[in-house]
Amino acid sequence: MFFVKDLSKLGRDISKVIIVDNVAENFQLQPDNGIFIKSWFDDPKDTALSELAPLLKEIVVKKWDDVRAALRKFRDQMIEQISKGITNPKLSLD
């Protein structure tokens, strides 16, 4: 089961909103705003959010006007790195 989350209901500019969720279907209405993250249930050693923190900080520090553009760039870079055989791609918006 999943719960579709509609960011437009927040009453905020969604170009400034990121949703981090372990169920991609939950952010299907605004997929460009979403970051899919692995499930953490019953894993006391989970580090997924701390691993994501540098990317989120970089979006803030570089003052992206639209988080969706930043996330698109990040996804494109990740796909490029993976296609080159890099097994541990870096989280960066360089």
C-alpha positions as CSV (number, residue, x, y, z in Angstrom):
1,M,0.0,0.0,0.0
2,F,1.1,3.6,-0.6
3,F,-0.1,7.1,0.1
4,V,0.1,9.6,-2.7
5,K,1.4,12.9,-1.3
6,D,0.3,16.0,-3.1
7,L,2.9,18.7,-2.5
8,S,0.5,21.4,-4.0
9,K,-1.6,20.9,-0.9
10,L,1.1,22.5,1.2
11,G,0.3,26.0,-0.1
12,R,4.0,26.6,-0.9
13,D,6.0,27.2,-4.0
14,I,6.8,23.5,-4.9
15,S,10.0,24.7,-6.7
16,K,11.3,25.0,-3.2
17,V,10.0,21.6,-1.8
18,I,11.7,18.2,-1.8
19,I,10.0,15.0,-0.6
20,V,12.2,12.2,0.6
21,D,10.4,8.9,0.7
22,N,11.0,5.2,0.6
23,V,8.0,4.6,-1.7
24,A,8.3,6.3,-5.1
25,E,4.5,6.1,-5.7
26,N,4.0,8.4,-2.7
27,F,5.4,11.3,-4.7
28,Q,4.0,10.3,-8.1
29,L,2.1,13.6,-8.5
30,Q,5.3,15.6,-8.4
31,P,8.1,13.1,-9.3
32,D,10.6,15.9,-10.0
33,N,10.4,16.9,-6.4
34,G,11.1,13.5,-5.1
35,I,14.1,11.6,-3.8
36,F,13.6,7.9,-3.5
37,I,15.5,6.5,-0.5
38,K,15.9,3.0,0.7
39,S,13.7,1.7,3.5
40,W,15.1,2.0,7.0
41,F,12.6,-0.1,9.0
42,D,14.2,-2.0,11.8
43,D,17.7,-1.0,10.7
44,P,19.5,0.8,13.6
45,K,22.6,1.2,11.4
46,D,20.7,3.0,8.6
47,T,22.7,6.0,7.3
48,A,20.6,6.9,4.2
49,L,19.5,10.3,5.4
50,S,23.0,11.3,6.6
51,E,24.3,10.2,3.2
52,L,21.8,12.4,1.5
53,A,22.6,15.5,3.7
54,P,25.5,16.8,1.6
55,L,23.3,16.9,-1.5
56,L,20.5,18.8,0.4
57,K,23.1,21.2,1.9
58,E,24.6,21.8,-1.6
59,I,21.2,22.7,-3.0
60,V,20.8,25.3,-0.2
61,V,24.4,26.6,-0.4
62,K,24.3,27.0,-4.2
63,K,20.9,28.8,-3.9
64,W,19.1,26.8,-6.6
65,D,16.0,28.7,-7.7
66,D,14.2,25.5,-8.4
67,V,15.0,22.3,-6.5
68,R,13.6,20.3,-9.4
69,A,16.3,21.5,-11.7
70,A,18.9,20.6,-9.0
71,L,17.5,17.1,-8.6
72,R,17.4,16.6,-12.4
73,K,21.0,17.6,-12.7
74,F,21.9,15.2,-9.8
75,R,19.9,12.4,-11.4
76,D,21.6,12.9,-14.8
77,Q,25.0,12.9,-13.2
78,M,24.2,9.7,-11.2
79,I,23.1,8.0,-14.4
80,E,26.2,9.1,-16.2
81,Q,28.5,7.9,-13.5
82,I,26.7,4.5,-13.2
83,S,26.8,4.1,-17.0
84,K,30.6,4.6,-16.8
85,G,30.8,1.7,-14.3
86,I,31.3,3.9,-11.2
87,T,29.9,1.7,-8.5
88,N,29.8,4.3,-5.7
89,P,28.7,7.5,-7.5
90,K,29.2,10.8,-5.6
91,L,26.4,13.0,-4.4
92,S,27.2,16.3,-6.0
93,L,25.8,19.1,-8.2
94,D,29.1,20.0,-9.8
